[in-house]
Amino acid sequence: MFGALVPKRFAKRAVTRNSIKRQIRSVLSEQTKLSEKKAYVVRLHKDLKSLNLKSANSEVLKEIIRKDLNVLFDKLDNK
């Protein structure tokens, strides 16, 4: 079980929020080390305005989200 929270104040456009949620789901499905007996909640804490992205669905955004999520889940695995 997992939940993905992407506040409107950090990603104004619905397209961007949905793209981020899709990336979260994708990375979570690839993580085989996470326990199936636990619930996980992923929440965006970083404002995306500073990235100056041309598209809400850009490859740059996907790369950043995936990298940050993999680092996060690697930290969970080490605990």
N, C-alpha and C positions, 0 to 999 in steps of 0.2 A: 504494500500500500504506500502511496505517496501523494503529496499535494504540491502544487506549484502556484506560488503567489507572485504576481507581477503587478505592483501598484501603478495606478494611472499617473501618479506624480513623477515616476521615473521613466515611464515609456508612454507618451501621450497618445500615440496612435494605436488603435486596436490591432492593426496589422502587425505592428512591432511586438505587442504583447503576445499575440497568438504565435508568432514566429519563435519567440523566446520559449514559450511553453512547449512548442513542438520539439525544440532542441533539448529541453530538459527531459521530456519523455524519451527521446531517442537515446540520450546518454544513459539514462536510468535503465533502459532495456539492455544496454550493452554491458552494464556493470554486473558481473556474475559474483563478485565478492560480497555484495550487500546481503544482509540477512533477510530472509523472507518472513521472519517472525517479528520484524520491527516495522514501524511506520516512519516515513520520512517526509519532511516538509522542506521545500526549497523556496526561498524568498529572495527576490531581487533587492539588493541594498545599494546598488550603484546607479547613479543618474546616467542615462545614455545620451543626454544632450551634448555632452562634451566630445563625443565621438564624431560628430558632424557627418553622419552617414547619408549618402545620397538616396539609398533605398532602404525601406524597412526590412526587406528580405535579402540584404546584401550578404555576400560571402564573408566579408570582414566581420560582421556582427555574429554570424554563425561560428566562425573560428574563435572569436573572443569568448563567447558563451561556452562552447565546448571545452576550451582550454581551462577556463575557470571552474567549470563543473568537475572535470577530471581531477584537478588539484584538490577540490573540496572532497570528493569521494575517496581519493587516495589518503587524505588525512583521516577520514572516518575509518578506513580500513586498518590504519596503523594503531588505532586506539583499542 
